[in-house]
Amino acid sequence: MPRNPLRRTRDTHHLVAGLALFLTLMLGLALLVSACGSGGATTTSAAQSTTMAAPTTNAPSTTVGSDTTASSAAGGKTSLVLASTTSTQDSGLFDVLIPAFSKAYPQYDVKVVAVGSGEALKLGQTGDADVLLVHSPSAEEDFMKAGYGVDRKAVMYNDFVIVGPTADPAGIKGVSVAVDAFKKIADSKSLFYSRGDASGTNAKELAIWKSAAITPAGNWYQTTGQGMGETLTIADQKDGYTLTDRATWLAKKDSLKGLTLLVEGDKALFNQYHVITCKGAKDVQGANDFMNWIVSADVQQNVIGKYGVDKYGQQLFIPNAATAQ
């Protein structure tokens, strides 16, 4: 029996409507999935962006901030390295000299390296010191000739003296010539303590032995490898002789109960100090400022010239920047 045409038309409409509904649902589902996927990717991207930003922005900023804080804590001062002899340290001169310089030039943070003159010159050679205050003329001249120094000026002088046990087993008390005193010490094989550190004092001592035509050796000749203050202490403890600059002797003698000054006044015992600016200086301006300051008339007269007079009754260093080279 043939189907009713009207019924077929209704069935077709129902089928089309169903397909339309299905397609609508599928399209909606696709859009929902797409939206979720897009949101996830955006979140991941944001997370990655935040992770990358953290080390780039925060870490270096913290480091720079720390450096800035350290600089501020130090008052923004420039480090100036002064390498010098132990005698200027042991004599107490730097306790007056450095505060006076810091008052005149507060922009510098002065770091003193107190070693023998030979070691101080090496620090200048390697660029580990900006300016030197030393007392080894021959070595200083070699330093300048080799091109390690820029300028060299005389600052002050004092003298060396020979000290030894009060009993004076070598019998040198009152001897006026240093070479003769050294000969008597060697002949008697009395204990002698050398710094042995290539310092200005050690260089002077070796020059005296050379003038005496003596090569010191044997149990009587001991090397301390120490600064002037320490060497005096050892000579005191061991009842030995030694060569010392007068300034350190005066500053230390009250604690050296077994030693006495025995020989002085020989021209060969003259002890000159120079200031040298170094070619490898990291703070060239600071080195120049220190040099010009220490040789100025005011510092020469009122700082160096007066040092020691009240306490010891005499100058420990005699300024001579205006008269010596």
WOWO-V242682 format. One record per residue. N is the residue number from 1. OMEGA is omega as a letter, one per 40 degrees, with the letter a starting at -180 (none if undefined). Layout:
# WOWO-V242682
n:N omega:OMEGA
n:N omega:OMEGA
This chain:
# WOWO-V242682
n:1 omega:a
n:2 omega:a
n:3 omega:i
n:4 omega:a
n:5 omega:a
n:6 omega:i
n:7 omega:i
n:8 omega:a
n:9 omega:i
n:10 omega:i
n:11 omega:a
n:12 omega:i
n:13 omega:i
n:14 omega:a
n:15 omega:i
n:16 omega:i
n:17 omega:i
n:18 omega:i
n:19 omega:i
n:20 omega:i
n:21 omega:a
n:22 omega:a
n:23 omega:i
n:24 omega:i
n:25 omega:a
n:26 omega:i
n:27 omega:i
n:28 omega:i
n:29 omega:i
n:30 omega:i
n:31 omega:i
n:32 omega:i
n:33 omega:i
n:34 omega:a
n:35 omega:i
n:36 omega:i
n:37 omega:a
n:38 omega:i
n:39 omega:i
n:40 omega:a
n:41 omega:i
n:42 omega:a
n:43 omega:i
n:44 omega:i
n:45 omega:i
n:46 omega:i
n:47 omega:i
n:48 omega:a
n:49 omega:i
n:50 omega:a
n:51 omega:a
n:52 omega:a
n:53 omega:a
n:54 omega:a
n:55 omega:a
n:56 omega:a
n:57 omega:a
n:58 omega:a
n:59 omega:a
n:60 omega:a
n:61 omega:i
n:62 omega:a
n:63 omega:i
n:64 omega:i
n:65 omega:i
n:66 omega:i
n:67 omega:a
n:68 omega:i
n:69 omega:a
n:70 omega:i
n:71 omega:a
n:72 omega:a
n:73 omega:a
n:74 omega:i
n:75 omega:i
n:76 omega:a
n:77 omega:i
n:78 omega:a
n:79 omega:i
n:80 omega:a
n:81 omega:i
n:82 omega:i
n:83 omega:a
n:84 omega:a
n:85 omega:i
n:86 omega:a
n:87 omega:i
n:88 omega:i
n:89 omega:a
n:90 omega:a
n:91 omega:a
n:92 omega:a
n:93 omega:a
n:94 omega:i
n:95 omega:i
n:96 omega:a
n:97 omega:a
n:98 omega:i
n:99 omega:i
n:100 omega:i
n:101 omega:a
n:102 omega:i
n:103 omega:a
n:104 omega:a
n:105 omega:a
n:106 omega:a
n:107 omega:a
n:108 omega:i
n:109 omega:a
n:110 omega:i
n:111 omega:a
n:112 omega:i
n:113 omega:a
n:114 omega:a
n:115 omega:i
n:116 omega:a
n:117 omega:i
n:118 omega:i
n:119 omega:i
n:120 omega:i
n:121 omega:i
n:122 omega:i
n:123 omega:i
n:124 omega:a
n:125 omega:a
n:126 omega:i
n:127 omega:i
n:128 omega:i
n:129 omega:a
n:130 omega:a
n:131 omega:a
n:132 omega:i
n:133 omega:a
n:134 omega:a
n:135 omega:i
n:136 omega:a
n:137 omega:a
n:138 omega:i
n:139 omega:i
n:140 omega:i
n:141 omega:i
n:142 omega:i
n:143 omega:a
n:144 omega:a
n:145 omega:a
n:146 omega:i
n:147 omega:a
n:148 omega:a
n:149 omega:i
n:150 omega:a
n:151 omega:a
n:152 omega:a
n:153 omega:i
n:154 omega:a
n:155 omega:a
n:156 omega:i
n:157 omega:i
n:158 omega:i
n:159 omega:i
n:160 omega:i
n:161 omega:i
n:162 omega:i
n:163 omega:a
n:164 omega:a
n:165 omega:i
n:166 omega:i
n:167 omega:i
n:168 omega:a
n:169 omega:i
n:170 omega:i
n:171 omega:a
n:172 omega:a
n:173 omega:i
n:174 omega:i
n:175 omega:a
n:176 omega:a
n:177 omega:a
n:178 omega:a
n:179 omega:i
n:180 omega:i
n:181 omega:i
n:182 omega:i
n:183 omega:a
n:184 omega:i
n:185 omega:a
n:186 omega:a
n:187 omega:a
n:188 omega:a
n:189 omega:i
n:190 omega:a
n:191 omega:i
n:192 omega:a
n:193 omega:i
n:194 omega:i
n:195 omega:i
n:196 omega:a
n:197 omega:a
n:198 omega:i
n:199 omega:i
n:200 omega:i
n:201 omega:i
n:202 omega:i
n:203 omega:i
n:204 omega:i
n:205 omega:a
n:206 omega:i
n:207 omega:i
n:208 omega:i
n:209 omega:i
n:210 omega:i
n:211 omega:i
n:212 omega:a
n:213 omega:a
n:214 omega:i
n:215 omega:a
n:216 omega:i
n:217 omega:i
n:218 omega:a
n:219 omega:a
n:220 omega:a
n:221 omega:a
n:222 omega:i
n:223 omega:a
n:224 omega:a
n:225 omega:a
n:226 omega:i
n:227 omega:a
n:228 omega:a
n:229 omega:a
n:230 omega:a
n:231 omega:i
n:232 omega:i
n:233 omega:i
n:234 omega:i
n:235 omega:i
n:236 omega:a
n:237 omega:a
n:238 omega:a
n:239 omega:a
n:240 omega:i
n:241 omega:i
n:242 omega:i
n:243 omega:a
n:244 omega:i
n:245 omega:a
n:246 omega:a
n:247 omega:a
n:248 omega:i
n:249 omega:a
n:250 omega:a
n:251 omega:a
n:252 omega:a
n:253 omega:a
n:254 omega:i
n:255 omega:a
n:256 omega:a
n:257 omega:a
n:258 omega:a
n:259 omega:i
n:260 omega:i
n:261 omega:a
n:262 omega:a
n:263 omega:i
n:264 omega:i
n:265 omega:i
n:266 omega:i
n:267 omega:i
n:268 omega:a
n:269 omega:i
n:270 omega:a
n:271 omega:a
n:272 omega:i
n:273 omega:i
n:274 omega:i
n:275 omega:a
n:276 omega:i
n:277 omega:a
n:278 omega:i
n:279 omega:a
n:280 omega:a
n:281 omega:i
n:282 omega:i
n:283 omega:a
n:284 omega:a
n:285 omega:i
n:286 omega:i
n:287 omega:i
n:288 omega:i
n:289 omega:i
n:290 omega:i
n:291 omega:a
n:292 omega:i
n:293 omega:a
n:294 omega:i
n:295 omega:i
n:296 omega:a
n:297 omega:a
n:298 omega:a
n:299 omega:i
n:300 omega:a
n:301 omega:a
n:302 omega:i
n:303 omega:a
n:304 omega:a
n:305 omega:a
n:306 omega:a
n:307 omega:i
n:308 omega:a
n:309 omega:a
n:310 omega:a
n:311 omega:a
n:312 omega:i
n:313 omega:i
n:314 omega:i
n:315 omega:i
n:316 omega:i
n:317 omega:i
n:318 omega:a
n:319 omega:i
n:320 omega:a
n:321 omega:a
n:322 omega:a
n:323 omega:a
n:324 omega:i
n:325 omega:none
